[in-house]
Amino acid sequence: MTEQPSIPGPDEMRASNADRERFAKVLHDAMAEGRLTVTEMEERLDRVYAAKTFGELQPVLRDLPNQVVPAQQHHVVQPQPQPGAPSRIGGRGTSATAVAIMSGAQRTGVWTVPPTFNAVAVMGGVELDLTHARFEDRETTIQAFALMGGVEIIVPPDITVHVDGAGFMGGFGGGRVSNQVGPPGAPVLRITGFALMGGVDVRGPKKSRRDRDRISE
């Protein structure tokens, strides 16, 4: 009796170019959500494009919230629901510093905050408006220093905020937003630094007239 050749299991199936591209897309999405650094993504992409079988591809996503299952000889990436507010996280930081020496500096509108941002005001003023900002990573630190000047940081209500700076002959605080807690999965912002004869003020966005009228009703 002639022995029948064994049928390869799912992990032994040869990977196609389409399979590799699906895995690469998951890695790109994970980097944009802050789950992987750029370096980690590039290392895993090298493994993806070098993989010959489906079994060599699977470990690349082992610690990411996605699962890969074989279905009728085809390999399909099944993304799982992501918690929190991923639209706030992802992209490259557009600016890492704001310095105002006897002048002013602003970062407003749509911009991306890197993992560490430095704000320095010396006899000047810095305004950081995060209302419409994105965050490169899930956790961000803003280091603020004010000398006879002021740093104002406007934070939206859908992020978590921790303020722990210090002031000497000045002020460093955020009032009600100092320990603001955002929804699950929201970006985490830590604000630290020092104010000397100056001030670092952390506050929420100003309410529009319509919002104020609604509250008073």
Secondary structure, DSSP 4 states (H G I P E B T S, - for coil): -PPPPPPPPGGGSBPPHHHHHHHHHHHHHHHHTTSS-HHHHHHHHHHHHH--BHHHHGGGGTTSSEEEEEETTEEEEEEPPPPS-GGGB-S--S-SEEEEESSEEEE-SS-EE-SEEEEEEESSEEEEE-TT-EESSSEEEEEEEEESSEEEEE--TTSEEEE--EEESSEEE-GGGTT---STT--EEEEEEEEESSEEEEEPPPPPHHHHHHHH-
